[in-house]
């Protein structure tokens, strides 16, 4: 409901009606992820560790971002949206228009820095990565239309980024 609320207050239209929700538990650690794509160009990502906001992110956020990028690239190749010699979508491309919450609960959370706003537990990255890889892959298999809409948005972000890069290079050459 937090993801829906964030999209509502930003005044954006979701690309798919339901929030994608993933939850997993391993060795006493719990991870919950809720995400929904919308028609905006901004990424909204909030991460929490033991209900404390981790403004600087941390290993749980890194695991989520890596897995999301990998799963979407794999799905795009599987469906033929990306051909053999096409470059993979970047993390920036796949997170465009994403509203997501990544929350982990740990017995012994290790925070980095003086402000304690970055999670440092190394095993959490692998845990979140595996959870997202499995659950999001299953979700796309069960909901190919939603998967295709997300891939199309990421591909258009990729094309726009490449066009902007080429325009910058052309103006620099002049």
C-alpha positions as CSV (number, residue, x, y, z in Angstrom):
1,X,0.0,0.0,0.0
2,X,3.0,2.3,0.6
3,X,4.0,1.9,-3.1
4,X,0.5,2.7,-4.3
5,X,0.4,5.7,-1.9
6,X,3.7,7.0,-3.3
7,X,2.5,6.7,-6.9
8,X,-0.8,8.4,-6.0
9,X,0.9,11.5,-4.3
10,X,3.2,11.8,-7.3
11,X,0.2,11.8,-9.6
12,X,1.6,9.1,-11.9
13,X,-0.2,6.3,-13.7
14,X,0.9,2.7,-12.9
15,X,1.9,0.6,-15.9
16,X,0.3,-2.5,-14.3
17,X,-2.6,-2.6,-11.8
18,X,-1.1,-4.7,-9.0
19,X,2.0,-4.0,-7.0
20,X,4.6,-6.8,-7.4
21,X,5.3,-8.2,-3.9
22,X,8.1,-10.5,-2.9
23,X,8.9,-11.9,0.5
24,X,11.5,-14.4,1.7
25,X,13.1,-15.7,4.8
26,X,16.5,-17.3,5.4
27,X,18.4,-17.9,8.6
28,X,16.2,-15.6,10.6
29,X,16.4,-12.8,8.1
30,X,13.3,-11.5,6.4
31,X,13.2,-9.5,3.1
32,X,10.1,-7.8,1.7
33,X,10.1,-6.0,-1.6
34,X,7.2,-4.2,-3.2
35,X,7.5,-2.5,-6.6
36,X,5.4,-1.0,-9.3
37,X,6.3,0.7,-12.6
38,X,4.6,3.9,-13.6
39,X,4.6,6.3,-16.6
40,X,7.1,8.8,-15.1
41,X,10.8,9.0,-15.8
42,X,11.9,9.1,-12.1
43,X,13.0,6.3,-9.9
44,X,11.7,6.2,-6.4
45,X,13.4,3.7,-4.2
46,X,13.2,3.5,-0.4
47,X,15.1,1.0,1.6
48,X,14.8,-0.1,5.2
49,X,16.7,-2.3,7.6
50,X,14.9,-3.3,10.8
51,X,12.3,-0.6,10.1
52,X,15.0,2.1,10.0
53,X,15.4,4.0,6.8
54,X,18.7,3.5,5.0
55,X,19.1,6.7,3.1
56,X,22.5,5.7,1.8
57,X,21.3,2.3,0.7
58,X,23.5,-0.6,1.4
59,X,23.9,-4.3,0.6
60,X,20.1,-5.0,0.4
61,X,19.6,-2.2,-2.1
62,X,22.6,-3.3,-4.2
63,X,21.3,-6.9,-4.3
64,X,17.9,-5.6,-5.4
65,X,19.3,-3.4,-8.2
66,X,21.6,-6.1,-9.5
67,X,18.9,-8.8,-9.6
68,X,16.4,-6.4,-11.2
69,X,18.7,-5.5,-14.0
70,X,19.8,-9.1,-14.6
71,X,16.2,-10.5,-14.5
72,X,14.9,-7.9,-16.9
73,X,17.8,-8.4,-19.3
74,X,17.3,-12.2,-19.2
75,X,13.6,-11.8,-19.8
76,X,14.2,-9.3,-22.7
77,X,16.5,-11.8,-24.4
78,X,14.2,-14.7,-23.7
79,X,11.2,-12.9,-25.3
80,X,13.3,-11.6,-28.2
81,X,13.0,-7.9,-27.2
82,X,16.9,-7.9,-27.1
83,X,18.6,-9.7,-29.9
84,X,21.9,-11.6,-29.7
85,X,24.2,-8.6,-30.5
86,X,22.1,-5.9,-28.7
87,X,23.7,-4.3,-25.6
88,X,22.1,-5.2,-22.3
89,X,19.8,-2.7,-20.6
90,X,21.6,-0.6,-17.9
91,X,20.4,-0.4,-14.3
92,X,19.4,3.1,-15.0
93,X,17.2,2.0,-17.9
94,X,15.4,-0.7,-15.9
95,X,14.7,1.5,-12.9
96,X,13.2,4.4,-14.9
97,X,9.6,4.8,-13.7
98,X,10.0,2.4,-10.8
99,X,8.6,2.9,-7.4
100,X,10.0,0.3,-5.0
101,X,10.4,-0.4,-1.3
102,X,13.1,-2.8,-0.1
103,X,12.8,-3.8,3.6
104,X,15.0,-6.3,5.5
105,X,14.8,-7.5,9.1
106,X,18.0,-8.9,10.6
107,X,19.0,-10.2,13.9
108,X,22.4,-8.5,13.8
109,X,22.3,-5.5,11.5
110,X,25.7,-3.9,10.8
111,X,25.5,-0.3,9.7
112,X,28.3,1.6,8.1
113,X,29.3,5.2,8.7
114,X,28.7,7.5,11.6
115,X,25.1,8.2,10.8
116,X,24.2,4.5,10.5
117,X,22.2,5.0,7.3
118,X,23.9,2.3,5.2
119,X,23.5,-1.4,5.7
120,X,26.7,-3.4,5.6
121,X,25.8,-7.0,6.1
122,X,27.4,-8.9,3.1
123,X,25.1,-11.9,3.2
124,X,22.0,-9.7,2.7
125,X,23.1,-8.7,-0.8
126,X,23.0,-12.4,-1.9
127,X,19.8,-13.1,0.0
128,X,17.9,-10.2,-1.6
129,X,19.5,-10.9,-5.0
130,X,18.3,-14.5,-5.0
131,X,14.9,-13.6,-3.7
132,X,14.3,-11.1,-6.5
133,X,15.8,-13.4,-9.2
134,X,13.4,-16.2,-8.3
135,X,10.2,-14.3,-7.5
136,X,10.4,-11.7,-10.3
137,X,11.3,-14.4,-12.8
138,X,8.2,-16.4,-11.7
139,X,6.1,-13.2,-11.9
140,X,7.1,-12.5,-15.5
141,X,6.4,-16.1,-16.5
142,X,2.9,-15.9,-15.0
143,X,2.2,-12.3,-16.3
144,X,3.9,-12.0,-19.7
145,X,1.9,-8.8,-20.6
146,X,3.2,-7.0,-17.6
147,X,6.7,-8.2,-18.3
148,X,6.5,-7.0,-21.8
149,X,5.2,-3.5,-20.8
150,X,8.1,-3.2,-18.3
151,X,10.6,-4.3,-21.0
152,X,9.1,-1.8,-23.5
153,X,9.5,1.0,-21.0
154,X,13.2,0.0,-20.3
155,X,13.9,-0.2,-24.0
156,X,12.5,3.2,-24.6
157,X,14.6,4.6,-21.8
158,X,17.7,2.9,-23.3
159,X,17.0,4.4,-26.7
160,X,16.5,7.9,-25.2
161,X,19.7,7.6,-23.3
162,X,21.7,6.4,-26.3
163,X,20.2,9.2,-28.5
164,X,21.1,11.8,-25.8
165,X,24.7,10.4,-25.7
166,X,25.0,10.6,-29.5
167,X,23.7,14.1,-29.5
168,X,26.2,15.1,-26.8
169,X,29.1,13.6,-28.8
170,X,28.0,15.2,-32.0
171,X,27.8,18.7,-30.4
172,X,31.3,18.2,-28.7
173,X,32.8,17.3,-32.1
174,X,31.5,20.6,-33.6
